[in-house]
Amino acid sequence: MMQFDSVTIDEKRADADITPGGILIGAGVMVKGDISCDEIVVGGTLDINALQAKKLVIESGGKVEGKANANSAEIAGNFKGDLHLTDEICVKKAGIVRGKVRYRSLQVESGGRLYGDVQYDFEDLDEEEKK
């Protein structure tokens, strides 16, 4: 499992404002593996077995495939796989999400697309909240 304090993998965006514990994967860059971080911004390609992050951002042109767990996600590119969120997913107008998605709050802009098994996540709610 790769663990980072803060990493920018994009020479053109070396001055990007990445928070401590964050990762930026720029256009033209491909990363494979397991990643644990606070925030990850993907403009390139990410092929993951497991991603654990507080925030996942897939920029327009960015592609992520695999299994991801995050508090929130903002998708303007493409995601394919299993995505489990403890809070919100926002699919931007050009965003495409395919696969199994669990969320607590859902926002899809006009033109954004969701395909597959997409459900509100009841798992951690107590019985009163489930009613």
C-alpha positions, -999 to 999 in steps of 0.1 A, spaced: 0 0 0 14 34 -10 11 61 17 20 97 11 23 129 30 17 150 -2 26 140 -37 22 157 -71 27 135 -101 24 162 -128 53 185 -138 29 211 -153 10 213 -121 38 211 -96 26 243 -79 -10 229 -75 -25 234 -41 -25 199 -27 -33 195 10 -10 175 32 -19 139 27 -31 146 -8 -21 132 -42 -24 148 -77 -22 124 -107 -20 145 -138 -30 140 -174 -8 114 -192 2 97 -159 -9 61 -151 -7 47 -115 -15 11 -105 -18 -2 -70 -34 4 -36 -35 39 -22 -44 55 11 -45 93 14 -66 122 25 -74 137 -9 -67 124 -44 -71 144 -76 -70 123 -108 -65 139 -142 -47 108 -156 -54 71 -152 -56 53 -119 -60 15 -118 -66 4 -82 -72 -27 -62 -81 -5 -32 -83 32 -26 -90 47 8 -94 85 8 -114 113 25 -120 129 -9 -118 115 -45 -118 140 -74 -117 128 -109 -111 157 -133 -124 158 -169 -103 134 -189 -94 114 -157 -101 77 -154 -103 55 -123 -110 18 -123 -112 -5 -93 -125 -3 -57 -126 30 -39 -138 40 -4 -141 77 4 -161 102 24 -170 121 -8 -164 121 -45 -166 146 -73 -166 130 -108 -161 150 -139 -142 121 -157 -148 84 -156 -151 59 -128 -156 21 -133 -159 -3 -104 -171 -3 -68 -174 31 -51 -185 33 -14 -190 68 0 -198 77 36 -211 111 24 -217 127 -10 -211 119 -46 -214 147 -72 -214 136 -108 -205 166 -130 -221 172 -164 -194 152 -183 -189 126 -155 -196 89 -160 -199 64 -132 -203 27 -139 -205 -1 -113 -217 -5 -77 -221 28 -59 -232 34 -23 -237 69 -11 -254 91 15 -260 122 -6 -264 123 -44 -260 151 -69 -260 146 -106 -256 176 -129 -275 176 -162 -255 154 -186 -238 134 -158 -244 96 -160 -247 68 -135 -249 31 -146 -252 0 -125 -262 -8 -89 -266 26 -74 -281 28 -39 -284 49 -8 -262 34 19 -282 24 50 -254 4 66 -243 27 94 -277 42 102 -295 34 134 -330 19 132 -348 52 137 -329 68 108 -338 39 85 -375 45 88 
